[in-house]
Amino acid sequence: ALPGGTPPLSDFIQAPAALERRLSQIGVVDGEDEARRLAVDLAQGQRLVSRDGSLWRWDGFTVSASATTTAQARLEQRKRLKEAREKLAEAEAAAKVAEHRQAAAKQAEDEARATERAAREAASVADGAYGEARDRVAEIKDHLAGHVSLLASLHDQATAIEGDQQHLQTEERESRKALDEIPDPAGARNEIAGLRAELTGRRAHQVECQSRHDTLVRAAEERRQRLATIEGETKSWTGRGEAAKAQLRQLDERRQALDQELERLDARPDEIAEQRHALLGSVDTAEEKRKGLADQLAETEMALGEADKNLRAAEAELAAARENMVRAEGAVQQAKQACEAIKELIKDRLKCGPKQLFEISGLKPDADLPDLEAVERKVERLLRERETMGPVNLRAEQEAAKMKEQIDTLGVEREDLLKAIDKLRRGISELNREGRKRLLASFEEVNKHFQELFERLFGGGRAHLELTESDDPLEAGLEIMASPPGKRLQVLSLLSGGEQALTAIALLFAVFQTNPAPICVLDEVDAPLDDANVDRFCTMLEQMAKTDTTRFIIITHHRMTMARMDRLYGVTMTERGVSQLVSVDLSRAEELRATA
């Protein structure tokens, strides 16, 4: 049991039975004072740990939580090296971004200059159109003045015609009155016919003048509308000319800003190059420091290994000494017990103590003792003689046969166990050999599919899988090496988020092609991808769906992915708390659209 009722680590961690027995000998303490007080009472193999990571062992070995271990120092060196590489990558990326920005600024400047030329051409065209419109307005005004004077004269003619018509009507009435007063109707009729003919001619002339008047009124109205339209167009062209001038001013300002930005961007590559050289120098310095620290670490580890070896040897010697001491104490205790047993035997058989043996044996204290072997032989002979005279055990033969049968059974069981152990070891070896064979075959197949799918998804580049940390495939780790187009070969963790997602998709489908299934469910795998990568992903998915027997179920919110699917299923909530499933067969919809 742990000293002081310390709770064991097995109360806080669930582990297999073999490991749980080990965890039961590790106590958890709250602080260093309590640990130092209880460490002196630890038994062999027991340990104490604190919640902040300190360790106290039964043999006096102590590890502080704040102490820096070799593994921590190595991790810190790797972390600093990784940060330096990331800064270098960021600087290179910033240089590329600056170059892209400079190219974009030059392109924007070219576009601005082209826009400026187009605006100037449009302004010149607008000025020409404005001059033409102004000349046309003057011409129309001249024509309008002539038409207005003609309209005034026609109006005067119409007024005179109306006066003539009224006069004729008066004369007609007077003629009718005179006709009624004339006694001879024949002459009057002839006169009336002549007057009617004259009246018809004047009426026709009046209708002609009226129609000419209406035509002139309509023409004047159309000219007024045309003048209004021309005036509006004149104002419009004037506004366009002002807008063109304002746009030219804005383009000039934008060109000046772009010139300033170009000057700043022209100086930026030199700054980035200086930063890059400084970072490269820092990386070289860090690499040299890392090599030096690695050498120191190796020397320290060798020294630590030698110290551990000496410590283990000293611990082995201490354990051997303790065992010898315990064995000696056991021998002393056994000798004491044997002495007590002999005293009891002497007292039981001879009815005396050990001091009276000289008197009973007839030996003198100064004389030499008889030979011990001869005495023991004599005692054994006497004991045998006494035992021959004792009772006979009639079941001795049966008990011996039973014991022999048990020994034979145990021997057979032992042989069976040895054979089973050997068979089990051969089976484990065969399983490991077959596992390595199958693992290597599957690894090569997955690596082949992964390389093909990586090139298809990235539109180039290269990638492969590597087994690391061990020559045994069953104990080795897996490293993904990828090189997107335009980048060097590096591990997966150094890629961007979208590149990591595409690489993971390629590896997933490579494993899936090696061991396909009837149904594959993909849950928003296109979320971190841009439109171009989503298009490549959907194209690869369509090809796999056509060549394989697998059916793909994709959960997505991306419009391009939904547009490339055969059937869509959506869940909508028309009422609160009530969900409804809606499906659309896109292939059937396309057929209906084609037949419509």
C-alpha positions in Angstrom: 0.0 0.0 0.0 1.1 3.6 -0.6 2.3 5.6 2.5 0.0 8.0 4.2 -3.1 6.7 2.4 -2.1 8.5 -0.8 -4.6 7.9 -3.6 -3.1 5.8 -6.4 -3.0 7.0 -10.0 -5.3 4.1 -11.1 -8.2 5.9 -9.4 -7.8 8.7 -12.0 -6.9 6.7 -15.1 -8.6 3.7 -16.7 -6.1 1.1 -18.0 -5.7 -2.6 -18.7 -5.2 -5.0 -15.8 -1.5 -5.3 -16.2 -1.0 -1.5 -16.4 -3.5 -0.9 -13.6 -1.3 -2.9 -11.2 1.6 -0.7 -12.1 -0.5 2.5 -11.7 -1.7 1.3 -8.3 2.0 1.7 -7.1 2.1 5.4 -8.2 0.6 7.9 -5.7 -0.8 11.3 -6.5 0.0 14.1 -4.1 -1.1 17.7 -3.9 2.2 19.5 -3.3 6.0 19.1 -2.9 6.0 19.3 0.9 3.7 16.3 1.2 5.7 14.4 -1.4 9.0 15.0 0.4 7.4 13.9 3.7 6.0 10.6 2.2 9.0 9.8 -0.1 11.0 8.4 2.8 8.3 5.8 3.4 8.1 4.5 -0.2 8.6 0.8 -0.8 10.7 -0.6 -3.6 9.1 0.1 -7.0 6.7 2.8 -5.7 6.6 6.4 -6.9 4.9 9.7 -6.2 3.7 12.3 -8.7 2.2 15.7 -8.3 -0.5 17.4 -10.4 2.0 19.8 -11.9 4.3 17.0 -13.2 6.9 16.4 -10.5 8.2 12.9 -9.7 9.7 11.2 -6.6 11.0 7.6 -6.8 11.6 5.1 -4.0 15.3 5.2 -4.6 15.6 8.9 -4.1 15.4 9.9 -7.8 13.5 13.2 -8.2 12.3 15.1 -11.3 11.0 18.7 -10.9 8.1 19.9 -13.1 10.1 23.1 -14.0 13.2 21.1 -15.1 13.9 21.1 -18.8 14.4 17.7 -20.3 16.3 16.8 -23.4 13.1 16.0 -25.2 11.7 19.4 -24.3 14.9 21.2 -25.5 14.8 19.2 -28.7 11.1 20.1 -29.3 11.9 23.8 -28.5 14.8 23.7 -31.1 12.4 22.1 -33.7 9.8 24.7 -32.9 12.2 27.6 -33.4 13.5 26.0 -36.6 9.9 25.5 -37.8 9.1 29.2 -37.0 12.1 30.3 -38.9 11.1 28.3 -41.9 7.5 29.6 -41.6 8.9 33.2 -41.6 11.0 32.4 -44.6 8.0 31.0 -46.4 5.9 34.0 -45.4 8.6 36.3 -46.7 8.8 34.5 -50.0 5.0 34.5 -50.2 5.0 38.3 -49.4 7.6 38.8 -52.2 5.4 36.9 -54.6 2.4 38.9 -53.5 4.3 42.1 -54.0 5.3 41.0 -57.4 1.7 40.1 -58.2 0.6 43.4 -56.9 3.2 45.2 -59.0 2.0 43.4 -62.1 -1.6 44.1 -61.2 -0.7 47.8 -60.6 1.0 48.0 -64.0 -2.0 46.3 -65.6 -4.3 48.7 -63.8 -2.1 51.6 -65.0 -2.4 50.4 -68.6 -6.1 50.0 -68.2 -6.4 53.5 -66.7 -4.5 54.9 -69.6 -6.6 53.0 -72.1 -9.7 54.3 -70.2 -8.3 57.8 -70.3 -7.8 57.6 -74.1 -11.3 56.2 -74.6 -12.7 59.0 -72.4 -10.8 61.6 -74.3 -12.1 60.2 -77.6 -15.6 60.1 -76.2 -15.3 63.7 -75.1 -14.1 64.8 -78.5 -16.9 62.8 -80.1 -19.3 64.5 -77.7 -18.0 67.9 -78.5 -18.4 67.3 -82.2 -22.0 66.0 -81.7 -22.7 69.0 -79.5 -21.6 71.4 -82.3 -23.7 69.5 -84.9 -26.7 69.6 -82.6 -26.2 73.4 -82.0 -26.0 74.0 -85.8 -29.1 71.9 -86.3 -31.0 73.8 -83.6 -30.1 77.1 -85.3 -31.3 75.8 -88.6 -34.5 74.5 -87.1 -35.0 77.9 -85.4 -34.7 79.6 -88.8 -37.2 77.2 -90.4 -39.5 77.6 -87.4 -39.4 81.4 -87.9 -40.4 81.0 -91.6 -43.2 78.6 -90.7 -44.4 80.9 -87.9 -44.7 83.8 -90.4 -46.4 81.5 -92.9 -48.8 80.3 -90.2 -49.6 84.0 -89.3 -50.4 84.8 -93.0 -52.5 81.6 -93.3 -54.3 82.6 -90.1 -55.0 86.0 -91.7 -56.3 84.3 -94.8 -58.5 82.0 -92.8 -59.9 85.0 -91.0 -60.6 86.7 -94.3 -62.2 83.6 -95.7 -64.4 83.3 -92.6 -65.5 87.0 -93.1 -66.2 86.2 -96.8 -68.2 83.1 -95.7 -70.3 85.2 -93.3 -70.8 87.8 -96.0 -71.9 85.1 -98.5 -74.3 83.7 -96.0 -75.8 87.1 -95.5 -76.0 87.6 -99.2 -77.6 84.2 -99.5 -80.2 85.1 -97.0 -80.8 88.4 -98.8 -81.0 86.6 -102.1 -83.5 84.1 -100.8 -85.6 87.0 -99.5 -85.3 88.8 -102.8 -86.1 85.6 -104.6 -89.2 85.2 -102.6 -90.1 88.8 -103.6 -89.4 88.2 -107.3 -92.5 87.1 -109.1 -90.6 85.3 -112.0 -89.0 82.2 -110.6 -87.1 81.1 -113.8 -84.7 84.0 -113.8 -84.3 83.8 -110.1 -83.5 80.1 -110.3 -80.8 80.7 -112.9 -79.3 83.4 -110.6 -79.5 81.1 -107.6 -77.8 78.4 -109.5 -75.0 80.7 -110.4 -74.7 81.9 -106.8 -74.7 78.3 -105.6 -71.9 77.4 -108.0 -69.9 80.4 -106.7 -70.7 79.4 -103.2 -69.5 75.8 -103.8 -66.2 77.1 -105.3 -65.7 79.4 -102.3 -66.5 76.5 -99.9 -63.9 74.3 -101.6 -61.3 77.0 -101.3 -62.2 77.4 -97.6 -61.8 73.6 -97.0 -58.4 73.7 -98.8 -57.3 76.7 -96.7 -58.6 74.9 -93.5 -56.6 71.7 -94.3 -53.5 73.8 -95.0 -54.0 75.6 -91.7 -54.3 72.2 -89.8 -51.2 70.9 -91.6 -49.2 74.0 -90.6 -50.5 73.7 -87.0 -49.4 70.1 -86.8 -46.0 70.9 -88.3 -45.5 73.7 -85.8 -46.4 71.4 -83.0 -43.9 68.8 -84.3 -41.2 71.4 -84.6 -41.9 72.6 -81.0 -41.5 69.0 -79.8 -38.4 68.5 -81.9 -36.9 71.7 -80.5 -37.7 70.4 -76.9 -36.0 67.1 -77.8 -33.0 68.9 -79.3 -32.8 71.1 -76.2 -32.9 68.0 -74.0 -30.2 66.3 -76.1 -28.1 69.4 -75.8 -28.4 69.4 -72.1 -27.6 65.6 -72.1 -24.5 66.1 -74.2 -23.5 69.0 -72.0 -23.9 66.8 -68.9 -21.9 64.0 -70.6 -19.2 66.4 -71.4 -19.0 67.5 -67.8 -19.0 63.9 -66.7 -16.3 63.1 -69.1 -14.2 65.9 -67.7 -14.8 64.7 -64.1 -13.9 61.2 -65.2 -10.7 62.5 -66.8 -9.9 64.3 -63.5 -10.5 61.1 -61.6 -8.4 59.1 -64.0 -5.6 61.6 -63.6 -5.8 61.3 -59.8 -5.9 57.5 -60.1 -2.9 57.6 -62.4 -1.0 59.7 -59.9 -2.0 57.3 -57.1 -0.9 54.3 -59.3 2.4 56.0 -60.0 3.0 56.5 -56.3 2.0 52.9 -55.6 4.3 51.7 -58.4 7.2 53.7 -56.9 6.5 52.1 -53.5 6.2 48.6 -55.0 9.4 49.1 -57.0 11.2 49.7 -53.7 9.3 46.8 -52.0 11.2 43.9 -53.7 14.5 45.3 -52.5 13.2 45.4 -48.9 11.8 41.9 -49.2 15.1 40.7 -50.6 16.9 42.3 -47.7 14.4 40.6 -45.3 14.9 37.3 -47.1 18.7 37.6 -46.9 18.3 38.4 -43.2 16.0 35.5 -42.6 18.3 33.2 -44.6 21.2 34.3 -42.4 19.0 33.7 -39.3 18.1 30.3 -40.6 21.8 29.5 -41.2 22.7 30.7 -37.7 19.8 28.8 -36.2 20.9 25.7 -38.2 24.5 26.0 -36.9 23.2 26.5 -33.4 21.0 23.5 -33.8 23.9 21.4 -35.0 26.0 22.5 -32.1 23.1 21.9 -29.6 22.5 18.5 -31.3 26.1 17.6 -30.8 25.9 18.7 -27.2 22.6 16.8 -26.8 24.2 13.7 -28.3 27.1 14.0 -25.9 24.8 14.7 -23.0 22.6 11.7 -24.0 25.7 9.5 -24.1 26.8 10.7 -20.7 23.3 10.3 -19.4 23.2 6.7 -20.9 26.5 5.9 -19.2 25.2 7.4 -16.0 22.0 5.4 -16.3 24.1 2.3 -17.0 26.2 2.9 -13.9 23.0 3.6 -12.0 21.5 0.4 -13.1 24.6 -1.5 -12.2 24.7 0.1 -8.8 21.0 -0.7 -8.3 21.7 -4.3 -9.4 24.5 -4.5 -6.9 22.4 -2.9 -4.2 19.5 -5.3 -4.9 22.0 -8.3 -4.8 23.4 -7.0 -1.5 19.9 -6.7 -0.2 19.0 -10.2 -1.3 22.2 -11.6 0.3 21.3 -9.7 3.4 17.8 -11.0 3.4 19.1 -14.5 2.6 21.6 -14.3 5.5 18.9 -13.1 7.8 16.8 -16.0 6.7 19.6 -18.4 7.3 20.2 -16.9 10.7 16.5 -17.1 11.5 16.4 -20.7 10.2 19.4 -21.6 12.3 17.8 -20.1 15.3 14.6 -22.1 14.6 16.7 -25.3 14.0 18.4 -24.7 17.4 15.1 -24.2 19.1 13.8 -27.4 17.3 16.9 -29.3 18.5 16.4 -28.0 22.0 12.8 -29.2 21.9 13.8 -32.5 20.5 16.5 -33.0 23.2 14.0 -32.1 25.8 11.4 -34.4 24.4 13.6 -37.4 23.8 16.2 -37.1 26.5 14.3 -35.2 29.1 17.2 -32.8 29.6 18.6 -29.6 28.4 21.6 -29.0 26.0 23.9 -28.4 28.9 23.4 -31.9 30.3 24.3 -33.7 27.0 28.0 -33.9 28.0 27.0 -35.8 31.1 24.7 -38.2 29.3 27.1 -38.8 26.4 30.0 -39.4 28.7 32.2 -37.0 26.8 34.6 -34.7 28.5 34.7 -31.0 27.8 38.4 -31.1 27.2 38.4 -34.2 24.9 38.0 -34.2 21.1 34.5 -34.6 19.7 33.8 -37.8 17.8 33.5 -37.8 14.0 30.3 -36.1 13.0 29.6 -38.4 10.0 30.1 -41.5 12.0 27.7 -40.2 14.6 25.2 -39.2 12.0 25.5 -42.7 10.4 25.0 -44.3 13.7 21.9 -42.1 14.4 20.5 -42.9 11.0 21.0 -46.6 11.5 19.4 -46.5 14.8 16.5 -44.5 13.4 16.0 -47.0 10.6 16.0 -49.8 13.0 13.4 -48.0 15.0 11.3 -47.2 12.0 11.5 -50.8 10.9 9.9 -51.7 14.1 7.2 -49.0 13.7 3.7 -49.4 12.0 3.6 -50.1 8.2 1.7 -47.7 5.8 -0.5 -50.0 3.7 -1.5 -47.2 1.2 2.1 -46.2 0.4 2.0 -48.0 -3.0 -1.3 -46.5 -4.0 -0.2 -43.0 -3.0 3.0 -43.4 -4.9 1.1 -44.6 -8.0 -1.2 -41.6 -7.7 1.7 -39.2 -7.3 3.4 -40.8 -10.4 0.1 -40.4 -12.3 -0.1 -36.7 -11.3 3.6 -36.2 -12.3 3.0 -37.9 -15.7 -0.1 -35.7 -16.2 1.8 -32.6 -15.4 4.5 -33.6 -17.7 2.1 -34.2 -20.6 0.4 -30.8 -19.9 3.8 -29.2 -19.8 4.7 -30.7 -23.2 1.3 -29.5 -24.6 1.9 -26.0 -23.3 5.4 -25.9 -24.8 4.0 -27.1 -28.2 1.1 -24.6 -28.0 3.6 -21.8 -27.1 5.8 -22.8 -30.1 2.7 -23.0 -32.4 1.5 -19.6 -31.2 4.9 -18.1 -31.8 5.0 -19.6 -35.3 1.4 -18.3 -35.9 2.4 -14.8 -34.7 5.5 -14.8 -36.9 3.4 -16.0 -39.9 0.7 -13.3 -39.2 3.4 -10.6 -38.9 5.0 -11.8 -42.2 1.6 -11.9 -44.0 0.7 -8.6 -42.4 3.9 -7.0 -43.6 3.4 -8.4 -47.1 -0.2 -7.2 -47.3 0.6 -3.9 -45.8 3.4 -3.2 -48.3 1.2 -4.3 -51.2 -1.7 -2.1 -50.0 0.8 0.8 -49.3 2.2 0.6 -52.9 -1.4 0.5 -54.4 -2.6 3.4 -52.2 0.6 5.4 -53.0 0.0 4.8 -56.7 -3.6 5.9 -56.6 -2.6 8.8 -54.3 -0.1 10.1 -56.8 -2.6 9.9 -59.7 -5.4 11.6 -57.8 -3.1 14.3 -56.5 -2.0 15.2 -60.0 -5.7 15.3 -61.2 -6.8 17.4 -58.3 -4.0 19.9 -58.4 -3.6 19.9 -62.2 0.0 18.9 -61.9 2.6 18.6 -59.1 3.7 15.4 -57.4 3.2 13.7 -54.1 3.9 10.3 -52.4 3.7 8.5 -49.1 6.7 7.5 -46.9 7.1 5.0 -44.1 9.2 6.6 -41.3 10.7 5.9 -37.9 11.2 2.2 -38.4 12.3 -0.4 -40.9 9.4 -2.7 -39.9 6.2 -1.7 -41.8 4.1 -2.8 -38.8 5.8 -0.4 -36.5 6.6 2.5 -38.9 4.8 5.8 -39.1 3.3 7.4 -42.2 4.5 10.8 -43.7 2.7 12.6 -46.6 5.0 14.4 -48.9 3.4 16.8 -51.4 4.6 19.3 -54.0 1.8 21.4 -55.5 2.5 23.1 -58.9 5.1 25.8 -58.4 6.2 24.7 -54.9 8.9 22.5 -53.5 8.4 19.0 -52.0 7.4 19.3 -48.3 5.4 17.6 -45.6 1.6 18.0 -45.3 1.7 20.3 -42.2 3.6 23.0 -44.2 0.9 23.4 -46.9 -2.0 25.9 -46.8 -5.5 25.0 -45.6 -6.9 24.4 -49.1 -3.9 22.4 -50.2 -4.1 20.2 -47.1 -7.8 19.6 -47.8 -7.2 18.6 -51.4 -4.3 16.4 -50.4 -6.5 14.7 -47.7 -9.2 14.2 -50.3 -6.7 12.6 -52.7 -5.5 10.2 -50.0 -9.1 9.4 -48.9 -10.1 8.5 -52.5 -6.8 6.6 -53.0 -7.7 4.4 -50.0 -11.2 4.1 -51.2 -10.1 3.0 -54.7 -7.9 0.3 -53.0 -10.8 -1.0 -51.0 -14.1 0.3 -52.5 -17.4 0.2 -50.8 -21.0 0.3 -52.3 -21.8 3.7 -50.6 -19.5 6.6 -49.8 -20.8 9.5 -47.6 -18.8 12.8 -47.9 -19.7 15.5 -45.3 -18.8 19.0 -46.6 -15.4 18.1 -47.9 -15.6 21.0 -50.3 -16.0 23.6 -47.6 -12.3 24.9 -47.6 -12.0 24.7 -51.4 -12.3 27.6 -53.9 -14.3 27.4 -57.1 -11.5 26.0 -59.3 -10.7 23.3 -56.8 -14.4 22.4 -56.3 -14.7 22.0 -60.1 -11.7 19.6 -60.1 -13.2 17.7 -57.2 -16.6 17.4 -58.9 -15.0 16.2 -62.1 -13.0 13.5 -60.3 -16.1 12.5 -58.4 -18.1 12.2 -61.7 -15.3 10.0 -63.3 -15.2 7.7 -60.2 -19.0 7.4 -60.2 -19.0 6.4 -63.9 -16.1 3.9 -63.7 -16.9 2.4 -60.2 -20.0 0.8 -58.7 -19.9 3.1 -55.7 -22.7 5.6 -55.1 -21.7 8.9 -53.5 -23.8 10.8 -51.0 -22.5 14.3 -50.6 -23.5 16.8 -47.9 -22.7 20.3 -49.2 -23.6 24.0 -49.2 -21.6 24.8 -52.3 -23.6 25.8 -55.4 -21.1 24.4 -57.9 -21.2 21.0 -56.2 -25.0 21.0 -56.1 -25.1 21.9 -59.8 -22.9 18.9 -60.7 -25.0 16.3 -58.9 -27.5 13.8 -60.4 -30.1 14.3 -57.6 -30.6 16.8 -54.9 -32.2 16.3 -51.5 -33.0 19.3 -49.3 -34.6 19.6 -45.9 -36.8 22.7 -45.5 -39.0 23.9 -42.6 -42.2 25.3 -44.0 -43.7 25.5 -40.5 -42.0 25.9 -37.1 -40.9 22.5 -35.8 -42.0 20.7 -39.0 -39.3 19.6 -41.4 -40.0 18.5 -45.0 -37.7 16.6 -47.4 -37.6 17.9 -51.0 -35.8 16.1 -53.8 -35.0 17.1 -57.4 -33.8 14.8 -60.2 -31.4 17.1 -62.2 -31.0 14.7 -65.1 -34.7 14.3 -65.5 -35.1 18.1 -65.2 -32.5 18.6 -68.0 -34.4 16.0 -70.2 -37.7 17.9 -69.6 -36.1 21.2 -70.4 -34.6 19.7 -73.6 -38.0 18.4 -74.7 -39.8 21.7 -73.8 
